[in-house]
Amino acid sequence: MFNASEVTQLHFELLVKDNVRWQTLVGAEIVWELVYAPSLGHPARLSGQTEVFRHAAWFAGAVEGFRFSDLRLYPLADADGLFAEVRGEGTIRATGRLYQQDYVVLVRTKGGKIVFLREYFDPVRAARAMDLSLQI
């Protein structure tokens, strides 16, 4: 069974590179909050594996050569939670534009599985890369 740091490292390693294996890290009761995603026309909250897996598959298909780097983990006093900072970079397939992003993510685990993610990112960077107007 993985601890919060191990499962978070695997989350960023596998999300795009091996989405099928990544799915084994996700608990059945997963909730993924994408705080700034509504400004891009995406949902603010994904509940359950079906919604989370669909969104992750969409993201993996929307970017080419996407990779995470510079992962920093900040464990909480409770061993099942941590904050992570990570950089991401890849090319948006639909536009051919470079997408570079800095993420801050609150991760909660239970029984070695991810059960909660709250993700913060700059929606302006995403909108520019995807050639979208922000919905404010």
C-alpha positions as CSV (number, residue, x, y, z in Angstrom):
1,M,0.0,0.0,0.0
2,F,1.3,3.5,-0.9
3,N,1.6,6.4,1.4
4,A,0.4,9.9,0.4
5,S,3.8,10.9,-1.0
6,E,4.3,7.8,-3.0
7,V,0.8,7.8,-4.5
8,T,1.2,11.5,-5.4
9,Q,4.5,10.9,-7.1
10,L,2.9,8.1,-9.1
11,H,-0.1,10.3,-9.9
12,F,2.1,12.8,-11.7
13,E,4.3,10.1,-13.3
14,L,1.4,8.1,-14.7
15,L,-1.5,10.5,-15.3
16,V,-0.6,11.1,-19.0
17,K,2.1,8.5,-19.6
18,D,0.2,5.4,-18.5
19,N,-3.4,6.4,-17.8
20,V,-4.6,2.8,-17.4
21,R,-2.0,2.2,-14.6
22,W,-2.8,5.6,-13.2
23,Q,-6.5,4.5,-12.7
24,T,-5.3,1.9,-10.2
25,L,-4.2,4.8,-7.9
26,V,-7.7,6.3,-7.7
27,G,-10.2,5.4,-5.0
28,A,-13.9,4.7,-5.9
29,E,-15.1,7.8,-4.0
30,I,-12.6,10.2,-5.7
31,V,-13.5,13.9,-5.8
32,W,-11.4,16.2,-8.0
33,E,-11.9,19.9,-7.7
34,L,-10.6,22.0,-10.5
35,V,-11.0,25.4,-8.9
36,Y,-10.4,27.6,-11.9
37,A,-11.6,25.2,-14.7
38,P,-15.1,26.8,-15.0
39,S,-13.4,29.9,-16.6
40,L,-12.4,27.5,-19.4
41,G,-15.8,25.9,-19.8
42,H,-14.8,22.8,-17.8
43,P,-16.5,21.5,-14.6
44,A,-15.3,22.7,-11.2
45,R,-15.9,19.3,-9.6
46,L,-15.6,15.7,-10.8
47,S,-17.1,13.0,-8.6
48,G,-16.5,9.3,-8.8
49,Q,-14.2,7.3,-11.0
50,T,-16.3,7.6,-14.2
51,E,-16.1,11.4,-14.3
52,V,-12.5,11.5,-13.2
53,F,-11.3,8.9,-15.7
54,R,-13.2,10.6,-18.5
55,H,-11.6,14.0,-17.7
56,A,-8.1,12.5,-17.3
57,A,-8.5,10.7,-20.7
58,W,-9.6,13.9,-22.3
59,F,-6.6,15.7,-20.9
60,A,-4.2,13.0,-22.0
61,G,-5.6,13.1,-25.5
62,A,-5.6,16.9,-25.7
63,V,-1.8,17.3,-25.1
64,E,1.2,15.8,-26.8
65,G,4.5,15.1,-25.0
66,F,3.1,16.4,-21.7
67,R,5.3,15.9,-18.7
68,F,5.4,17.0,-15.2
69,S,8.7,18.2,-13.5
70,D,10.0,19.9,-10.4
71,L,7.6,18.1,-8.1
72,R,7.7,19.4,-4.5
73,L,5.7,17.7,-1.8
74,Y,4.6,19.2,1.5
75,P,3.1,16.6,3.8
76,L,0.4,17.6,6.3
77,A,0.4,16.6,9.9
78,D,-2.1,13.9,9.0
79,A,-0.2,11.3,7.0
80,D,-3.0,10.9,4.4
81,G,-2.7,14.4,3.0
82,L,-0.2,16.8,1.4
83,F,0.2,19.7,-0.9
84,A,2.2,19.4,-4.1
85,E,3.7,21.9,-6.4
86,V,4.6,20.8,-9.9
87,R,5.3,22.2,-13.4
88,G,3.7,20.8,-16.5
89,E,4.6,21.2,-20.1
90,G,3.4,19.9,-23.4
91,T,1.8,20.8,-26.7
92,I,-1.9,21.3,-27.2
93,R,-2.8,19.0,-30.1
94,A,-5.7,21.2,-31.5
95,T,-3.6,24.4,-31.6
96,G,0.0,23.2,-31.8
97,R,0.8,25.7,-29.0
98,L,3.1,25.1,-26.1
99,Y,1.3,24.7,-22.8
100,Q,3.3,25.5,-19.7
101,Q,1.6,25.4,-16.3
102,D,2.4,25.6,-12.6
103,Y,0.1,23.6,-10.4
104,V,-0.7,23.5,-6.7
105,V,-2.6,20.5,-5.7
106,L,-4.1,19.4,-2.3
107,V,-4.1,15.6,-2.2
108,R,-5.9,13.3,0.2
109,T,-5.5,9.6,0.3
110,K,-7.2,6.7,2.0
111,G,-5.9,3.1,2.0
112,G,-3.2,4.0,-0.5
113,K,-5.6,5.5,-3.0
114,I,-6.3,9.1,-4.1
115,V,-9.7,10.1,-2.8
116,F,-9.5,13.9,-3.2
117,L,-7.6,16.4,-5.3
118,R,-8.1,20.1,-5.3
119,E,-6.1,21.6,-8.2
120,Y,-5.1,25.2,-8.7
121,F,-3.6,26.4,-12.0
122,D,-3.5,29.6,-14.1
123,P,-6.5,29.5,-16.5
124,V,-5.0,32.3,-18.6
125,R,-2.1,30.1,-19.6
126,A,-4.5,27.3,-20.4
127,A,-6.8,29.6,-22.4
128,R,-3.9,31.0,-24.5
129,A,-2.5,27.5,-25.3
130,M,-6.0,26.2,-26.2
131,D,-6.9,29.4,-28.1
132,L,-10.0,29.9,-25.9
133,S,-11.6,33.0,-24.4
134,L,-12.0,33.0,-20.7
135,Q,-15.6,32.7,-19.4
136,I,-15.6,35.3,-16.6
